[in-house]
């Protein structure tokens, strides 16, 4: 990392991908402002980081609360200039459109999209004043394909669009912004579904690399985008899904489909 003495603000840092990102960026030399609506979870992440000799502070902040976010940013800057922001906080409601209530729709978009907006609005001025930096937003393959849950898919599609729009807006301030689209990853929001054997097995079967992702798989991609190694990359989305959306999943018909190569087709 080239951000000596700098701070990374990581939302959703109390668990899953956010926590893995906090750990990875701390290992790369950044102080960590661990932000999570669950303050105890954020503190647990910070305890782990400080035990390993890293500088970190916990902030129990709901990313949709603009006043709380505005108060948090200058406190986080006491760790160092905020040169990296990782927007990773997120929730999911597993309902189709006609099953969803308006409150559920609003809550998913509020956390997964508006919460990113609130963080950006408050962090970007401090990052620009520090000379620039890198923003990485956690999107999802749900922003690329129909994922089964309308509100979540809409929110993540919004993250992709917002990231591209901001690449041009922020370039003059020497700020790069990119996104990462994970596939299915072992995190808290997937614990219930992946504990169901049929869903677990179907997920593995639909993933060409043959395994479900780990939070550290995503954190490695985030760390790359945050670093000077990606210094000419902005407005991009990197898909980290084990190949899940790279092909049509033919299921049990796949072998039969490929057996037709020996027959002349007219």
N, C-alpha and C positions, 0 to 999 in steps of 0.2 A: 504494500500500500504506500502511496505517496502522501497521505494525509497525516503527517506527523503531528502529534498533539491534538488531534481532532476527535470529534465525537460522532458516533452514529446513533441516530434516533430510530428505534425499531418498535413498531406497534405490533400488538399481538405477541409480545415477547415472553408471555407467561407459559406458553405451550407450543407444541407442534413446530410448524415452519418458522414462526417468529422467534421462538426460543433457539432453534438450530441456527438461524441467521445471527442472532446475538452472540452465540458461542463462536461461530466461525469468524465474524468480523472482529471480535475481541482477540482471537488468536492472530488476526492479521494486524493487530496493533492499535485498533481504535478503542477509545473509551465508549461505553455503552449506556445510553439512556433507554432503559427497558420500560416500555409503556404497555399497560394492559388494564382493561376494565376490572380485572380481578387483581387487586393490589397484592394479595398474598402470593399469587402465582408469580407476579413480577418480582417480588422480593426473593422468592425461591430461586429464580434465575440469577438474580444479582448475587445472592449468597454463594451460588456455585461459581460465578465468575470471579468474585473477589477472593474466594478460597484458592483459586488458581492464579492469583496475583494480578488480575485485571482490574482496571478502574471501571466502576459501574454504579448506577443509581436507579432505583425503582420509582415508577410513577403510576399510581392507581388512577388512571384517567380513561374515561369513555371518549373515544375519538369523535363521537357525534356532539360532544359538549364543547362548543367553541370557546367559551370562557375558560374552561379548565385547560384546554389545549393551549390557549394564549398565555396562560399563567405558567404552564409547564415548560414551554420552549426556552425562555431565559434561564430557568433553573437548570435545564439540561445543558445549556451552553456553558455553565460553570465547569463542566467536565472538559470542555474544549469547544472550539468552533464547530458548529454542526455542518459537517461536510458531506455526510451520508444520511439519507432517509430511506428506510425500508417500510413501505406501507403493506403490512401483512395481516392486520386484524380482519377477521371475517366470521360470518355466521351463515347457516344454511337452514332453510325450511323445505323439507322434502314433500312438496305438494305440487300437483298440477294447477294450472291457472284457475279452473272452476272450483277447485277445492280450497284455494287460498282466500283468506280474508284481506281486506284493505290494510288493516294494521300489520299483518304479516308481510305483505308486499312492501309497505313503507319501511318496516324495520330492517328487512334484508337490504334494500337499496340504501337506507340510511347508514348502516354500518359499512357495507361493502363498497359503496361508491361515494356517498356524501361524506363519510368519515375520512376518505382519502382526500377529498377536496378541502376539508377543514385542516387537515395536517399540512397539505401543500400550501394553503393560504398563509399559514403561520410560520412554516419553516423556511420557505423560499426566500423571504427578505433577509433572514439571518444568514442563510447559505450564500446568497449573492454578496452580502457585505463581507463575508469571509473570503471571497475570491472565487466562489463557485463550488461545485461538487457533483455528486451523483445521486440520483433518486431511482430506486427500484421498486416497482409496484407488483404485488402478487396478483396476477389475473388467474386464469384457469383455462383448461381446454374447453370448459363450458362456454367461453366466449367465442370459440371457433366452431362448435358443433352443438346440436341439440343434446342437452345433458339430462333432460327429464324433469327439471325443476325450474319453472319459468322465471321466478323472481331472481334466483341465483344466476341463471344464464344471462338475464338482462343486465344485472349488475356487473358481471364480469366482462360482458361485451362493452359496457360503458367504460370500464377501466382501460381496455385496449384502445378505444377511440380517444379517450382523454389523454392517454400517454402519447399517442401520435401527435395530437394537437399541440401538446405542451413542448414537444421537442423543438419546434420552431420558436415558440414564445420564449423559451428559457435559454436558448443558445447564446444570446447576446450577454447573458450574465455568467457564461462559462459553466452552465449547469446542464448536465446530461440527464435524460430521463428515459428509462426502458422498463419493460415488464417481463415477467416470467410466467408462463402458463403451465402449472403442474398438471399432471394427470392424477390418478388415484394414489394418495399417499397415506401412510399410517399416521394419522393425526386424530385428535379428539373428535372432530366432526365426522370422521369416518369409522370411529370405533364400533358403533352399533351395527352398521351395515357389514363391515368386514368381519365381524364376529359371527355372521351368518355364513355357514360353510358354502352354500350354493352361490351366494354373492361373491364371496372370496374367490372361489374356484373360477367363476365366470370372469372375474376381473383379471385374474392371472392369465386365463385362456385368451382374453382379448388384448393382452399386452405382449408384443413380439419379443421383448427381452425376458419375458417369463417370470417376472416378479413385480410385486407392488413396491412403489417408491417409498423411500425413507425421507424424513425431513432434511437430513444432511445432504441428500441428492439435490434438493432445491437450494439449500444454503450455499452449495458450491457454485451454482450458477449465479446466484445473487452476488456472491463475493467477486466473481469475475466481472460482472457488470459494474460493480462499485469501484473496481480497481482501475489503475492506469492502463492495464492490459486491454481494457475496452475503451480507451481514450478517444477513439474515432467512431464509437457506436452510440447513437441516440435515436429515439423513436422506434426502437426495435422490440420485438417480442420473441423470446426464446422459449420454445416448447420443450418441457422436460417431462415426458410422459411414458418413457419406455417404448415409444413407437405406437401407442394406442390409436392415435388418430391419423396414422400414416397409411392405413390400409382399410379396406372393407373387411369386416369380421364375418366370414361365411359360416362360422360355427362348424357343426358336424358335416355340413355339405362341402367344406373346403377341400377335403381329400378327393371327393368325387369330382368336384369341379376341375381339379388339376389332372385327373386321370384322362381327361378328354384330349390331352395334347397328342395322343397317338392316333387319333381319328381325324381323317381329312374332313374338313368342314367346307361346305359350299353354301 
